[in-house]
Amino acid sequence: MARPRAEEPGAPQKMQDAFWRLLEDKPYAQITISDITRASGLNRSAFYYHYANIPELADDAIAAIYEESDITAFIMHVIHQDESLDDIRDYALACLASPQRIRSIRRLSLIAGPHGSAGLAAQLKAYVIEIWLAALGRDPATLNPGQRLLLEFASSGMLGVLAKAPALLTPENVEWLSRSIMPSIVSQLVNSLKNDVSSKTSITGSGSSADQFAD
């Protein structure tokens, strides 16, 4: 009896995979529909059946990364700090040992790095902000001006880290960062968006507070 064939990826996944391979080799602005169809082995009719243009494909490709449950769960753990820092560190190190997680980090770094574009980085930033606000149960329309500025600052910083992720997020660096004050600072920065009324909780102990800034 013949062995059943493994299910082949659908056309959208083939085109997304082709998009990431192409982004490794050339800037986003130079990727064409012909490039995608050639790299994916599909025709233009298949492309236009699923996408109107390259930005739509890129949006789906970015969304697919954030649909991976481990990525979103880790972001929420860091924000809420609902696990010990040791647990968060161990989780991060396990992610770096996973080829799938390394691939996802590499792909995000391509978006934020020199092969990306301002528009592509804005798409990625929008997903980061959406996840943060969802984790906090906040409607972006209810944020005050200080909180909006803080959100812009924090999300832009996240993009800066992602752009250098392959070099920065080595097991040794993750180990060091997890034992530093950085996870607590990031958590408090993002959590300062949770309420309209500041709790005046100092981040550094020196009187400086993200909550005060967000008033």
C-alpha positions as CSV (number, residue, x, y, z in Angstrom):
1,M,0.0,0.0,0.0
2,A,1.4,3.4,-1.0
3,R,2.3,5.7,1.8
4,P,0.1,8.8,2.0
5,R,1.8,12.0,0.7
6,A,2.5,14.6,3.3
7,E,0.2,17.5,2.8
8,E,1.8,20.1,0.6
9,P,1.7,23.8,1.6
10,G,-1.0,25.9,0.0
11,A,-0.4,28.6,-2.5
12,P,-0.4,31.4,0.1
13,Q,2.3,29.7,2.2
14,K,4.4,28.9,-0.9
15,M,4.3,32.6,-1.9
16,Q,5.1,33.7,1.7
17,D,8.1,31.4,1.8
18,A,9.2,32.7,-1.5
19,F,8.8,36.3,-0.2
20,W,11.1,35.5,2.7
21,R,13.7,33.8,0.5
22,L,13.7,36.8,-1.8
23,L,14.0,39.3,1.0
24,E,17.2,37.5,2.1
25,D,18.8,38.4,-1.2
26,K,17.3,41.7,-2.3
27,P,15.6,44.8,-0.9
28,Y,11.8,44.7,-0.5
29,A,11.4,47.5,-3.0
30,Q,13.0,45.3,-5.7
31,I,10.8,42.3,-5.2
32,T,8.3,41.9,-8.0
33,I,5.2,39.7,-8.6
34,S,7.3,37.9,-11.3
35,D,9.9,37.2,-8.7
36,I,7.3,35.7,-6.3
37,T,5.7,33.5,-9.0
38,R,9.1,32.3,-10.2
39,A,10.4,31.5,-6.7
40,S,7.1,29.8,-5.6
41,G,6.5,27.8,-8.8
42,L,3.1,29.4,-9.2
43,N,1.6,31.6,-12.0
44,R,0.4,35.2,-11.9
45,S,-3.3,34.0,-11.8
46,A,-2.5,32.2,-8.6
47,F,-0.9,35.3,-7.1
48,Y,-3.8,37.6,-8.0
49,Y,-6.3,35.0,-6.7
50,H,-4.9,35.6,-3.2
51,Y,-3.2,39.0,-3.3
52,A,-3.7,42.3,-5.0
53,N,-0.1,43.3,-4.7
54,I,3.2,42.7,-2.9
55,P,2.3,44.7,0.2
56,E,-0.7,42.5,0.8
57,L,1.5,39.4,0.6
58,A,4.0,41.0,3.0
59,D,1.2,41.8,5.4
60,D,0.1,38.1,5.4
61,A,3.7,36.9,5.8
62,I,4.2,39.1,8.9
63,A,0.9,38.1,10.3
64,A,1.8,34.5,9.9
65,I,4.8,34.9,12.3
66,Y,2.6,36.5,15.0
67,E,0.0,33.8,14.6
68,E,2.6,31.4,16.0
69,S,1.3,30.8,19.6
70,D,4.8,30.7,21.2
71,I,5.7,34.2,19.9
72,T,2.6,35.9,21.2
73,A,2.7,33.9,24.5
74,F,6.3,35.0,25.1
75,I,5.5,38.7,24.5
76,M,2.6,38.5,26.9
77,H,4.7,36.7,29.6
78,V,7.2,39.5,29.4
79,I,4.5,42.2,29.6
80,H,2.6,40.6,32.5
81,Q,5.6,39.0,34.2
82,D,3.3,36.2,35.1
83,E,6.2,33.9,35.4
84,S,9.5,34.2,37.2
85,L,12.4,35.8,35.4
86,D,14.2,32.4,35.5
87,D,11.2,30.8,33.7
88,I,11.2,33.6,31.1
89,R,14.9,33.2,30.6
90,D,14.6,29.5,30.2
91,Y,11.8,30.0,27.7
92,A,13.8,32.5,25.7
93,L,16.8,30.1,25.6
94,A,14.6,27.3,24.5
95,C,13.3,29.5,21.7
96,L,16.8,30.1,20.5
97,A,17.4,26.4,20.4
98,S,14.4,25.9,18.1
99,P,15.1,26.2,14.4
100,Q,11.5,27.4,13.8
101,R,11.9,30.2,16.4
102,I,15.3,31.2,14.9
103,R,13.7,31.3,11.5
104,S,10.9,33.6,12.8
105,I,13.4,35.9,14.5
106,R,15.5,36.0,11.3
107,R,12.5,36.9,9.2
108,L,11.5,39.7,11.6
109,S,15.0,41.0,11.4
110,L,14.7,41.2,7.6
111,I,11.7,43.4,7.9
112,A,13.4,45.8,10.3
113,G,16.8,45.6,8.7
114,P,18.3,47.2,5.6
115,H,16.4,44.9,3.1
116,G,13.1,46.2,4.6
117,S,11.4,49.5,3.9
118,A,9.6,52.2,5.9
119,G,6.2,50.8,4.9
120,L,7.2,47.3,5.8
121,A,8.6,48.4,9.2
122,A,5.4,50.3,9.8
123,Q,3.4,47.1,9.2
124,L,5.6,45.2,11.7
125,K,5.3,48.0,14.2
126,A,1.5,47.9,13.9
127,Y,1.5,44.2,14.8
128,V,3.7,44.7,17.8
129,I,1.5,47.5,19.1
130,E,-1.7,45.5,18.4
131,I,-0.3,42.6,20.5
132,W,0.7,44.8,23.3
133,L,-2.6,46.7,23.5
134,A,-4.5,43.4,23.3
135,A,-2.5,42.0,26.1
136,L,-3.3,45.0,28.3
137,G,-7.0,45.1,27.2
138,R,-6.6,48.7,25.9
139,D,-8.4,50.5,23.1
140,P,-5.9,52.6,21.3
141,A,-8.5,55.4,21.0
142,T,-8.5,55.8,24.8
143,L,-4.7,56.4,25.2
144,N,-3.7,59.9,26.3
145,P,-1.0,61.8,24.5
146,G,1.8,60.7,26.9
147,Q,0.8,57.1,26.5
148,R,0.8,57.4,22.7
149,L,4.3,58.9,22.7
150,L,5.5,56.2,25.1
151,L,4.0,53.5,22.8
152,E,5.8,55.0,19.8
153,F,9.1,55.1,21.8
154,A,8.8,51.5,23.0
155,S,7.6,50.0,19.7
156,S,10.4,51.8,17.7
157,G,12.9,50.5,20.2
158,M,11.6,47.0,19.6
159,L,12.1,47.4,15.8
160,G,15.7,48.5,16.5
161,V,16.3,45.4,18.5
162,L,14.8,43.2,15.8
163,A,16.9,44.8,13.1
164,K,20.0,43.5,15.0
165,A,18.4,40.4,16.4
166,P,20.7,37.8,14.7
167,A,23.8,39.4,16.3
168,L,22.2,40.5,19.6
169,L,20.0,37.5,20.6
170,T,22.7,34.9,21.2
171,P,22.2,32.5,24.1
172,E,25.0,34.3,26.0
173,N,23.3,37.7,25.5
174,V,19.9,36.4,26.4
175,E,21.3,34.9,29.6
176,W,22.8,38.3,30.5
177,L,19.8,40.3,29.6
178,S,17.4,38.1,31.5
179,R,19.4,38.7,34.7
180,S,19.5,42.5,34.1
181,I,16.9,45.1,34.9
182,M,15.9,45.3,31.3
183,P,12.9,42.8,31.4
184,S,11.4,44.7,34.3
185,I,11.9,48.1,32.6
186,V,10.2,46.8,29.4
187,S,7.4,45.3,31.3
188,Q,6.8,48.5,33.3
189,L,7.0,50.7,30.2
190,V,4.3,48.7,28.4
191,N,2.2,48.3,31.6
192,S,2.2,52.0,32.0
193,L,-0.3,52.0,29.1
194,K,-2.7,49.9,31.1
195,N,-4.5,52.6,33.1
196,D,-5.3,56.2,32.5
197,V,-4.4,57.1,36.1
198,S,-0.7,56.8,36.9
199,S,0.4,54.6,39.8
200,K,3.6,56.6,40.1
201,T,5.7,53.4,40.3
202,S,9.4,54.1,39.8
203,I,11.2,51.9,37.3
204,T,14.7,52.5,38.4
205,G,14.2,53.5,42.1
206,S,15.6,56.9,41.4
207,G,12.2,58.6,41.0
208,S,12.0,58.3,37.3
209,S,8.8,56.6,36.1
210,A,7.2,55.7,32.8
211,D,3.8,56.2,34.5
212,Q,4.7,59.8,35.4
213,F,5.6,60.4,31.8
214,A,2.3,58.9,30.6
215,D,0.2,61.3,32.7
